[in-house]
């Protein structure tokens, strides 16, 4: 098949776009390593959420664990039930009616201010349908998901388990309805990698 010059240019542009889009996913083993590290260091807190940004190559390196992300300062801040905020990591535990995902909402821009790196958002339980994923309301995290969805780099939204009062299919449908281009993962305890949803 012979293409005319304009068709060749279009084909080259489309191929370039496709290869760029394919390279935008986190290594699922790396994501699991990072989640395990969070769980080992913060698991005693119960429900918590962490958003982080690292160099792009770290999210593609299956040996990277994110060990340096959780420092003593992060742990102490969360133990005082405060929100930890830096330019590369934000973290919070639940505080009464304020779910951990919601507590990160005002600080997410700190993590997203450097483009074309790797951003991850992890929460122990999936965001709940009634509050966090509500269309509107004081504790909705819909805006955070939309913001993360627009990030121009590798991005991932992960959780360990579905919130006990919700059904997995409904949670996934709602998440994808809010931010369809955001890759979602479930990182279950006894698996080697996080499963895409």
N, CA, C and O of each residue as an XYZ file, in Angstrom:
788
protein
N       0.846     -1.166      0.000
C       0.000      0.000      0.000
C       0.898      1.238      0.000
O       1.841      1.323      0.787
N       0.609      2.184     -0.871
C       1.392      3.406     -1.001
C       0.564      4.560     -0.453
O      -0.603      4.729     -0.806
N       1.191      5.354      0.419
C       0.509      6.498      1.014
C       1.004      7.785      0.369
O       2.186      7.922      0.054
N       0.086      8.722      0.177
C       0.468     10.058     -0.285
C       1.189     10.767      0.862
O       1.085     10.356      2.017
N       1.915     11.823      0.536
C       2.719     12.541      1.539
C       1.875     12.979      2.748
O       2.295     12.740      3.880
N       0.695     13.614      2.558
C      -0.085     14.013      3.739
C      -0.494     12.810      4.601
O      -0.533     12.904      5.828
N      -0.796     11.684      3.950
C      -1.168     10.490      4.705
C       0.028      9.942      5.479
O      -0.128      9.459      6.600
N       1.216     10.012      4.889
C       2.429      9.556      5.583
C       2.675     10.396      6.835
O       2.993      9.869      7.901
N       2.523     11.700      6.687
C       2.733     12.592      7.833
C       1.721     12.275      8.932
O       2.077     12.200     10.108
N       0.460     12.089      8.544
C      -0.574     11.740      9.512
C      -0.244     10.417     10.195
O      -0.385     10.297     11.412
N       0.192      9.432      9.427
C       0.541      8.123      9.977
C       1.693      8.241     10.972
O       1.649      7.636     12.043
N       2.710      9.006     10.629
C       3.856      9.201     11.534
C       3.398      9.878     12.824
O       3.807      9.477     13.913
N       2.557     10.897     12.709
C       2.056     11.592     13.902
C       1.240     10.653     14.785
O       1.391     10.654     16.007
N       0.379      9.854     14.167
C      -0.439      8.917     14.934
C       0.412      7.852     15.613
O       0.156      7.497     16.764
N       1.418      7.339     14.915
C       2.305      6.338     15.516
C       3.059      6.927     16.697
O       3.224      6.265     17.722
N       3.519      8.170     16.560
C       4.219      8.828     17.666
C       3.282      8.982     18.862
O       3.680      8.721     19.998
N       2.041      9.403     18.616
C       1.077      9.571     19.697
C       0.814      8.246     20.397
O       0.737      8.203     21.625
N       0.676      7.176     19.644
C       0.404      5.858     20.222
C       1.557      5.380     21.088
O       1.326      4.856     22.178
N       2.786      5.546     20.634
C       3.919      5.074     21.432
C       4.073      5.908     22.694
O       4.489      5.385     23.727
N       3.744      7.203     22.631
C       3.814      8.023     23.841
C       2.753      7.579     24.843
O       3.027      7.488     26.040
N       1.562      7.306     24.365
C       0.480      6.905     25.260
C       0.776      5.566     25.922
O       0.460      5.376     27.096
N       1.381      4.630     25.184
C       1.693      3.318     25.734
C       2.707      3.432     26.861
O       2.619      2.682     27.834
N       3.667      4.345     26.762
C       4.710      4.491     27.758
C       4.269      5.205     29.024
O       5.105      5.475     29.886
N       2.997      5.520     29.168
C       2.508      6.319     30.287
C       1.982      5.494     31.452
O       1.247      6.030     32.281
N       2.320      4.233     31.549
C       1.793      3.426     32.640
C       2.886      3.044     33.625
O       4.043      2.843     33.255
N       2.497      2.952     34.864
C       3.416      2.561     35.920
C       3.679      1.052     35.818
O       2.799      0.291     35.416
N       4.868      0.636     36.176
C       5.175     -0.791     36.257
C       4.370     -1.345     37.441
O       4.497     -0.853     38.563
N       3.553     -2.358     37.193
C       2.652     -2.873     38.226
C       3.399     -3.524     39.389
O       2.912     -3.506     40.520
N       4.555     -4.089     39.130
C       5.372     -4.665     40.208
C       5.942     -3.531     41.071
O       5.978     -3.633     42.297
N       6.382     -2.463     40.423
C       6.910     -1.309     41.153
C       5.833     -0.710     42.047
O       6.085     -0.395     43.210
N       4.635     -0.555     41.500
C       3.531     -0.014     42.289
C       3.273     -0.887     43.509
O       3.049     -0.369     44.603
N       3.300     -2.206     43.335
C       3.098     -3.113     44.469
C       4.226     -2.956     45.491
O       3.974     -2.976     46.696
N       5.462     -2.800     45.022
C       6.589     -2.583     45.943
C       6.367     -1.331     46.793
O       6.602     -1.341     48.001
N       5.917     -0.269     46.156
C       5.675      0.990     46.864
C       4.542      0.820     47.876
O       4.644      1.283     49.012
N       3.467      0.155     47.460
C       2.330     -0.083     48.357
C       2.764     -0.925     49.553
O       2.392     -0.625     50.688
N       3.539     -1.966     49.313
C       4.036     -2.801     50.426
C       4.866     -1.967     51.399
O       4.746     -2.117     52.615
N       5.693     -1.103     50.863
C       6.494     -0.229     51.715
C       5.592      0.669     52.567
O       5.825      0.825     53.766
N       4.567      1.256     51.949
C       3.622      2.082     52.707
C       2.967      1.255     53.812
O       2.881      1.697     54.958
N       2.512      0.068     53.468
C       1.833     -0.794     54.437
C       2.763     -1.192     55.583
O       2.349     -1.211     56.742
N       4.014     -1.509     55.261
C       4.978     -1.878     56.306
C       5.232     -0.727     57.270
O       5.403     -0.941     58.470
N       5.257      0.479     56.749
C       5.603      1.625     57.588
C       4.398      2.359     58.184
O       4.517      2.990     59.235
N       3.241      2.282     57.521
C       2.079      3.047     57.974
C       0.862      2.189     58.283
O      -0.164      2.711     58.719
N       0.956      0.898     58.067
C      -0.195      0.003     58.202
C      -0.888      0.046     59.546
O      -2.086     -0.223     59.627
N      -0.163      0.377     60.604
C      -0.767      0.414     61.937
C      -1.754      1.571     62.096
O      -2.517      1.604     63.062
N      -1.744      2.511     61.163
C      -2.644      3.666     61.237
C      -4.076      3.332     60.837
O      -4.980      4.132     61.078
N      -4.297      2.181     60.238
C      -5.623      1.855     59.723
C      -5.809      2.472     58.352
O      -5.018      2.225     57.442
N      -6.853      3.276     58.200
C      -7.126      3.924     56.917
C      -6.250      5.167     56.762
O      -6.275      6.065     57.604
N      -5.483      5.207     55.689
C      -4.655      6.371     55.377
C      -4.570      6.503     53.865
O      -4.924      5.581     53.131
N      -4.100      7.651     53.409
C      -3.896      7.886     51.977
C      -2.569      8.612     51.792
O      -2.163      9.422     52.626
N      -1.904      8.306     50.685
C      -0.619      8.913     50.351
C      -0.627      9.253     48.864
O      -1.029      8.432     48.039
N      -0.189     10.445     48.527
C       0.058     10.801     47.126
C       1.525     11.195     47.037
O       2.046     11.898     47.903
N       2.184     10.733     45.981
C       3.623     10.969     45.862
C       4.008     11.247     44.421
O       3.282     10.911     43.486
N       5.174     11.872     44.265
C       5.752     12.086     42.941
C       7.222     11.686     42.994
O       7.966     12.111     43.878
N       7.624     10.862     42.033
C       9.025     10.454     41.903
C       9.436     10.617     40.445
O       8.599     10.860     39.576
N      10.733     10.481     40.190
C      11.217     10.566     38.817
C      10.574      9.457     37.990
O      10.306      8.364     38.488
N      10.338      9.754     36.750
C       9.672      8.849     35.820
C      10.323      7.469     35.769
O       9.622      6.458     35.774
N      11.661      7.415     35.720
C      12.339      6.124     35.584
C      12.128      5.226     36.798
O      12.219      4.004     36.678
N      11.850      5.801     37.954
C      11.606      4.974     39.142
C      10.311      4.178     39.012
O      10.239      3.042     39.479
N       9.296      4.752     38.389
C       8.018      4.047     38.218
C       8.098      2.953     37.160
O       7.202      2.117     37.050
N       9.160      2.966     36.396
C       9.347      1.943     35.365
C      10.346      0.879     35.813
O      10.544     -0.114     35.113
N      10.979      1.074     36.973
C      12.010      0.177     37.498
C      11.375     -0.796     38.495
O      10.966     -0.388     39.582
N      11.291     -2.060     38.137
C      10.604     -3.043     38.983
C      11.318     -3.325     40.302
O      10.761     -4.006     41.163
N      12.542     -2.816     40.479
C      13.238     -3.021     41.755
C      13.036     -1.847     42.722
O      13.436     -1.928     43.884
N      12.423     -0.770     42.254
C      12.218      0.406     43.106
C      11.118      0.124     44.129
O      10.065     -0.414     43.786
N      11.372      0.496     45.399
C      10.402      0.219     46.466
C       9.825      1.471     47.119
O       8.864      1.379     47.883
N      10.391      2.630     46.833
C       9.907      3.844     47.476
C      10.285      3.936     48.944
O       9.650      4.667     49.703
N      11.297      3.212     49.345
C      11.718      3.155     50.749
C      11.967      4.545     51.341
O      11.664      4.783     52.510
N      12.513      5.456     50.545
C      12.862      6.789     51.051
C      11.653      7.718     51.180
O      11.772      8.800     51.754
N      10.502      7.318     50.660
C       9.333      8.195     50.678
C       8.784      8.428     52.087
O       8.416      9.548     52.441
N       8.732      7.366     52.882
C       8.159      7.471     54.227
C       9.281      7.651     55.246
O       9.978      6.698     55.594
N       9.441      8.866     55.709
C      10.484      9.189     56.684
C       9.884      9.183     58.095
O       8.672      9.044     58.264
N      10.737      9.335     59.090
C      10.267      9.454     60.479
C       9.332     10.641     60.612
O       8.336     10.579     61.333
N       9.651     11.717     59.920
C       8.819     12.919     59.987
C       7.407     12.643     59.457
O       6.427     13.130     60.021
N       7.303     11.872     58.384
C       5.987     11.509     57.840
C       5.217     10.711     58.887
O       4.060     11.020     59.174
N       5.844      9.696     59.455
C       5.180      8.846     60.458
C       4.715      9.663     61.659
O       3.578      9.517     62.108
N       5.585     10.517     62.176
C       5.239     11.317     63.357
C       4.092     12.280     63.065
O       3.219     12.487     63.909
N       4.096     12.862     61.881
C       3.019     13.784     61.496
C       1.685     13.052     61.452
O       0.686     13.563     61.958
N       1.654     11.872     60.860
C       0.416     11.105     60.783
C      -0.014     10.589     62.150
O      -1.212     10.514     62.425
N       0.928     10.233     63.005
C       0.585      9.782     64.361
C      -0.047     10.908     65.179
O      -0.841     10.646     66.082
N       0.298     12.153     64.871
C      -0.339     13.315     65.521
C      -1.669     13.668     64.838
O      -2.321     14.646     65.205
N      -2.053     12.882     63.869
C      -3.286     13.062     63.091
C      -3.294     14.375     62.312
O      -4.337     15.005     62.134
N      -2.113     14.770     61.853
C      -1.976     15.941     61.001
C      -1.731     15.476     59.571
O      -1.464     14.298     59.334
N      -1.820     16.392     58.631
C      -1.547     16.087     57.226
C      -0.079     16.399     56.954
O       0.392     17.501     57.239
N       0.639     15.426     56.403
C       2.033     15.652     56.026
C       2.047     16.251     54.622
O       1.391     15.736     53.717
N       2.791     17.336     54.444
C       2.836     18.012     53.145
C       4.275     18.349     52.786
O       4.977     19.011     53.550
N       4.707     17.888     51.619
C       5.986     18.311     51.045
C       5.770     18.474     49.545
O       4.654     18.299     49.056
N       6.809     18.801     48.826
C       6.688     18.973     47.382
C       6.580     17.669     46.620
O       6.201     17.663     45.449
N       6.911     16.557     47.276
C       6.876     15.260     46.587
C       6.000     14.221     47.269
O       5.802     13.135     46.724
N       5.470     14.530     48.456
C       4.627     13.557     49.153
C       3.634     14.271     50.058
O       3.980     15.222     50.759
N       2.392     13.793     50.029
C       1.375     14.237     50.978
C       0.746     12.986     51.560
O       0.582     11.989     50.857
N       0.391     13.027     52.839
C      -0.157     11.839     53.494
C      -1.063     12.256     54.640
O      -0.844     13.279     55.289
N      -2.090     11.435     54.877
C      -3.012     11.706     55.980
C      -3.724     10.424     56.376
O      -3.934      9.525     55.561
N      -4.089     10.367     57.647
C      -4.973      9.310     58.139
C      -6.374      9.915     58.227
O      -6.548     11.122     58.060
N      -7.358      9.078     58.489
C      -8.723      9.569     58.633
C      -8.831     10.366     59.923
O      -8.170     10.056     60.914
N      -9.669     11.394     59.904
C      -9.897     12.217     61.087
C     -11.395     12.452     61.220
O     -11.930     13.405     60.654
N     -12.066     11.594     61.959
C     -13.515     11.703     62.118
C     -14.225     11.555     60.786
O     -14.046     10.555     60.091
N     -15.040     12.555     60.424
C     -15.780     12.519     59.161
C     -14.904     12.834     57.959
O     -15.300     12.596     56.818
N     -13.725     13.362     58.210
C     -12.810     13.691     57.114
C     -12.021     12.445     56.730
O     -11.095     12.040     57.433
N     -12.398     11.847     55.614
C     -11.692     10.659     55.140
C     -10.287     11.047     54.694
O     -10.036     12.196     54.330
N      -9.384     10.088     54.726
C      -7.974     10.370     54.420
C      -7.794     10.940     53.016
O      -6.969     11.833     52.819
N      -8.548     10.442     52.039
C      -8.437     10.952     50.664
C      -8.837     12.426     50.605
O      -8.203     13.232     49.925
N      -9.893     12.752     51.326
C     -10.377     14.133     51.367
C      -9.337     15.064     51.993
O      -9.160     16.193     51.536
N      -8.659     14.599     53.021
C      -7.682     15.445     53.721
C      -6.501     15.825     52.824
O      -5.790     16.786     53.116
N      -6.287     15.082     51.740
C      -5.198     15.397     50.807
C      -5.629     16.369     49.711
O      -4.793     16.921     48.996
N      -6.917     16.570     49.589
C      -7.499     17.337     48.483
C      -6.850     18.707     48.269
O      -6.540     19.066     47.133
N      -6.643     19.462     49.322
C      -6.109     20.823     49.193
C      -4.620     20.870     48.886
O      -4.086     21.935     48.580
N      -3.946     19.731     48.965
C      -2.491     19.707     48.786
C      -2.042     18.968     47.529
O      -0.846     18.913     47.240
N      -2.972     18.407     46.790
C      -2.616     17.590     45.628
C      -1.837     18.382     44.581
O      -0.974     17.823     43.905
N      -2.124     19.651     44.440
C      -1.405     20.479     43.454
C       0.092     20.520     43.745
O       0.894     20.669     42.823
N       0.482     20.390     45.027
C       1.914     20.349     45.379
C       2.618     19.204     44.660
O       3.763     19.339     44.230
N       1.933     18.092     44.535
C       2.504     16.892     43.924
C       2.483     17.001     42.402
O       3.377     16.485     41.731
N       1.476     17.663     41.860
C       1.274     17.705     40.408
C       1.983     18.864     39.720
O       1.828     19.040     38.512
N       2.753     19.655     40.452
C       3.347     20.854     39.857
C       4.543     20.585     38.952
O       4.971     21.496     38.243
N       5.096     19.391     38.943
C       6.188     19.033     38.023
C       5.645     18.014     37.028
O       5.248     16.912     37.408
N       5.630     18.385     35.766
C       5.050     17.519     34.734
C       6.028     16.445     34.271
O       7.239     16.548     34.462
N       5.467     15.432     33.669
C       6.213     14.353     33.015
C       7.105     13.564     33.973
O       8.178     13.094     33.594
N       6.653     13.426     35.208
C       7.321     12.529     36.146
C       6.348     11.388     36.431
O       5.623     10.967     35.530
N       6.316     10.892     37.632
C       5.424      9.792     37.984
C       4.697     10.143     39.269
O       5.322     10.442     40.287
N       3.376     10.106     39.215
C       2.548     10.443     40.365
C       1.671      9.248     40.713
O       1.045      8.640     39.845
N       1.641      8.927     41.994
C       0.781      7.857     42.475
C      -0.065      8.340     43.631
O       0.362      9.179     44.424
N      -1.266      7.803     43.720
C      -2.169      8.099     44.828
C      -2.613      6.752     45.363
O      -3.212      5.958     44.636
N      -2.322      6.488     46.636
C      -2.699      5.213     47.247
C      -3.555      5.466     48.477
O      -3.267      6.352     49.280
N      -4.611      4.675     48.611
C      -5.449      4.689     49.798
C      -5.751      3.243     50.177
O      -5.937      2.398     49.302
N      -5.800      2.957     51.464
C      -6.003      1.576     51.910
C      -7.319      1.040     51.365
O      -7.336      0.024     50.670
N      -8.414      1.714     51.676
C      -9.731      1.330     51.160
C     -10.063      2.206     49.960
O      -9.662      3.368     49.893
N     -10.792      1.641     49.029
C     -11.233      2.444     47.886
C     -12.069      3.616     48.401
O     -12.700      3.511     49.453
N     -12.078      4.714     47.676
C     -12.942      5.826     48.086
C     -14.396      5.349     48.141
O     -14.854      4.641     47.244
N     -15.106      5.731     49.177
C     -16.479      5.244     49.352
C     -17.436      5.970     48.410
O     -17.253      7.146     48.095
N     -18.448      5.249     47.975
C     -19.429      5.808     47.047
C     -20.258      6.918     47.690
O     -20.545      7.932     47.055
N     -20.638      6.724     48.941
C     -21.562      7.640     49.615
C     -20.962      9.025     49.864
O     -21.654     10.035     49.731
N     -19.683      9.075     50.224
C     -19.069     10.349     50.607
C     -17.996     10.799     49.624
O     -18.120     11.852     48.998
N     -16.947     10.002     49.492
C     -15.784     10.405     48.685
C     -16.102     10.526     47.200
O     -15.623     11.444     46.535
N     -16.895      9.615     46.684
C     -17.194      9.616     45.252
C     -18.558     10.224     44.940
O     -19.086     10.055     43.841
N     -19.118     10.928     45.910
C     -20.398     11.602     45.692
C     -20.232     12.663     44.606
O     -19.165     13.261     44.462
N     -21.288     12.883     43.858
C     -21.260     13.892     42.790
C     -20.894     15.262     43.351
O     -20.150     16.024     42.733
N     -21.422     15.559     44.518
C     -21.086     16.811     45.197
C     -21.178     16.559     46.695
O     -21.600     15.490     47.137
N     -20.789     17.532     47.443
C     -20.829     17.392     48.898
C     -19.527     17.870     49.499
O     -18.520     17.995     48.802
N     -19.546     18.136     50.785
C     -18.371     18.728     51.422
C     -17.138     17.827     51.443
O     -16.018     18.329     51.538
N     -17.316     16.519     51.358
C     -16.172     15.611     51.470
C     -15.881     14.831     50.184
O     -15.151     13.840     50.214
N     -16.435     15.264     49.077
C     -16.201     14.591     47.797
C     -14.764     14.820     47.317
O     -14.213     15.911     47.461
N     -14.175     13.772     46.746
C     -12.811     13.893     46.199
C     -12.832     13.873     44.669
O     -11.805     13.653     44.027
N     -13.992     14.103     44.106
C     -14.143     14.109     42.653
C     -13.152     15.066     41.987
O     -12.535     14.711     40.984
N     -12.994     16.264     42.529
C     -12.067     17.250     41.956
C     -10.626     16.745     41.965
O      -9.866     17.015     41.035
N     -10.253     16.019     43.001
C      -8.894     15.461     43.081
C      -8.660     14.447     41.970
O      -7.594     14.429     41.355
N      -9.656     13.603     41.715
C      -9.528     12.601     40.652
C      -9.427     13.269     39.284
O      -8.640     12.841     38.439
N     -10.216     14.310     39.065
C     -10.173     15.044     37.795
C      -8.800     15.692     37.615
O      -8.236     15.656     36.521
N      -8.272     16.271     38.662
C      -6.948     16.897     38.628
C      -5.862     15.867     38.315
O      -5.001     16.105     37.469
N      -5.904     14.744     38.987
C      -4.939     13.666     38.755
C      -5.071     13.111     37.342
O      -4.070     12.769     36.712
N      -6.283     13.022     36.850
C      -6.563     12.538     35.501
C      -5.863     13.381     34.435
O      -5.451     12.860     33.398
N      -5.729     14.690     34.692
C      -5.132     15.624     33.724
C      -3.610     15.637     33.763
O      -2.982     16.247     32.897
N      -3.009     14.984     34.738
C      -1.551     15.025     34.889
C      -0.868     14.463     33.648
O      -1.241     13.396     33.160
N       0.137     15.183     33.133
C       0.836     14.789     31.899
C       2.115     14.035     32.227
O       3.215     14.534     31.991
N       1.973     12.875     32.751
C       3.097     12.003     33.075
C       2.533     10.650     33.459
O       1.345     10.391     33.266
N       3.370      9.797     33.996
C       2.876      8.507     34.485
C       2.034      8.785     35.725
O       2.426      9.572     36.587
N       0.882      8.137     35.810
C      -0.002      8.352     36.953
C      -0.718      7.056     37.297
O      -0.940      6.204     36.437
N      -1.072      6.922     38.561
C      -1.791      5.730     39.013
C      -2.603      6.084     40.251
O      -2.172      6.866     41.098
N      -3.780      5.492     40.334
C      -4.596      5.588     41.538
C      -4.789      4.160     42.022
O      -5.331      3.324     41.299
N      -4.349      3.879     43.242
C      -4.375      2.496     43.734
C      -5.011      2.418     45.116
O      -4.972      3.365     45.902
N      -5.588      1.273     45.378
C      -6.106      0.992     46.711
C      -5.902     -0.489     46.993
O      -5.718     -1.297     46.082
N      -5.938     -0.822     48.277
C      -5.711     -2.205     48.699
C      -6.992     -3.032     48.593
O      -6.980     -4.143     48.063
N      -8.086     -2.485     49.097
C      -9.344     -3.242     49.092
C     -10.534     -2.313     48.877
O     -10.458     -1.104     49.099
N     -11.619     -2.910     48.445
C     -12.870     -2.168     48.255
C     -13.476     -1.884     49.631
O     -13.515     -2.761     50.494
N     -13.942     -0.660     49.822
C     -14.594     -0.290     51.076
C     -15.720     -1.276     51.351
O     -16.513     -1.580     50.460
N     -15.793     -1.772     52.570
C     -16.652     -2.904     52.924
C     -18.138     -2.703     52.641
O     -18.858     -3.694     52.514
N     -18.622     -1.495     52.538
C     -20.045     -1.269     52.287
C     -20.371     -1.044     50.810
O     -21.528     -0.818     50.455
N     -19.360     -1.107     49.957
C     -19.559     -0.854     48.531
C     -19.313     -2.108     47.704
O     -18.667     -3.051     48.160
N     -19.831     -2.105     46.490
C     -19.598     -3.206     45.551
C     -18.533     -2.779     44.552
O     -18.543     -1.654     44.052
N     -17.615     -3.697     44.272
C     -16.471     -3.404     43.412
C     -16.892     -2.813     42.070
O     -16.325     -1.814     41.627
N     -17.882     -3.422     41.421
C     -18.312     -2.966     40.098
C     -18.805     -1.520     40.141
O     -18.534     -0.735     39.232
N     -19.530     -1.178     41.203
C     -20.057      0.185     41.329
C     -18.932      1.192     41.567
O     -18.950      2.293     41.017
N     -17.957      0.808     42.389
C     -16.823      1.701     42.666
C     -16.037      1.960     41.384
O     -15.717      3.106     41.067
N     -15.728      0.896     40.651
C     -14.958      1.032     39.407
C     -15.724      1.886     38.395
O     -15.142      2.760     37.752
N     -17.015      1.636     38.255
C     -17.838      2.410     37.313
C     -17.824      3.903     37.689
O     -17.715      4.770     36.822
N     -17.934      4.178     38.967
C     -17.947      5.582     39.411
C     -16.582      6.240     39.208
O     -16.504      7.372     38.731
N     -15.502      5.533     39.571
C     -14.152      6.078     39.377
C     -13.908      6.409     37.909
O     -13.440      7.499     37.579
N     -14.226      5.466     37.038
C     -13.991      5.671     35.602
C     -14.936      6.712     35.013
O     -14.606      7.356     34.018
N     -16.098      6.879     35.615
C     -17.017      7.927     35.187
C     -16.498      9.317     35.528
O     -16.782     10.283     34.820
N     -15.747      9.415     36.601
C     -15.183     10.700     37.028
C     -13.910     11.018     36.253
O     -13.739     12.131     35.756
N     -13.016     10.034     36.152
C     -11.701     10.254     35.528
C     -11.345      9.033     34.687
O     -10.668      8.120     35.159
N     -11.800      9.023     33.451
C     -11.682      7.833     32.598
C     -10.263      7.529     32.137
O      -9.956      6.373     31.849
N      -9.392      8.524     32.057
C      -8.024      8.288     31.576
C      -7.047      7.967     32.707
O      -5.867      7.725     32.455
N      -7.525      7.964     33.932
C      -6.670      7.676     35.082
C      -6.581      6.164     35.276
O      -7.612      5.510     35.436
N      -5.374      5.590     35.266
C      -5.244      4.147     35.493
C      -5.519      3.801     36.963
O      -4.922      4.383     37.869
N      -6.418      2.857     37.182
C      -6.796      2.416     38.526
C      -6.252      1.018     38.768
O      -6.231      0.180     37.867
N      -5.807      0.775     40.008
C      -5.225     -0.519     40.367
C      -5.718     -0.956     41.736
O      -5.956     -0.139     42.625
N      -5.864     -2.272     41.882
C      -6.100     -2.845     43.202
C      -4.850     -3.627     43.573
O      -4.411     -4.500     42.825
N      -4.282     -3.313     44.725
C      -3.022     -3.907     45.175
C      -3.296     -4.794     46.382
O      -3.140     -4.365     47.525
N      -3.703     -6.020     46.124
C      -4.055     -6.939     47.197
C      -2.808     -7.526     47.841
O      -1.783     -7.725     47.188
N      -2.916     -7.794     49.117
C      -1.786     -8.169     49.966
C      -0.927     -9.319     49.441
O       0.299     -9.209     49.451
N      -1.517    -10.397     48.993
C      -0.756    -11.602     48.656
C      -0.409    -11.740     47.178
O      -0.133    -12.847     46.715
N      -0.417    -10.656     46.442
C      -0.112    -10.715     45.008
C       1.236    -10.071     44.722
O       1.717     -9.240     45.493
N       1.838    -10.465     43.604
C       3.153     -9.923     43.225
C       3.040     -8.562     42.555
O       3.968     -7.756     42.622
N       1.913     -8.303     41.913
C       1.717     -7.030     41.226
C       0.334     -6.479     41.544
O      -0.541     -7.199     42.026
N       0.155     -5.215     41.272
C      -1.163     -4.595     41.405
C      -1.963     -4.912     40.144
O      -1.422     -4.890     39.038
N      -3.233     -5.202     40.312
C      -4.089     -5.547     39.177
C      -4.770     -4.306     38.613
O      -5.379     -3.540     39.360
N      -4.671     -4.099     37.290
C      -5.398     -2.973     36.687
C      -6.900     -3.223     36.743
O      -7.351     -4.365     36.661
N      -7.662     -2.156     36.882
C      -9.129     -2.282     36.946
C      -9.759     -1.710     35.693
O     -10.982     -1.722     35.557
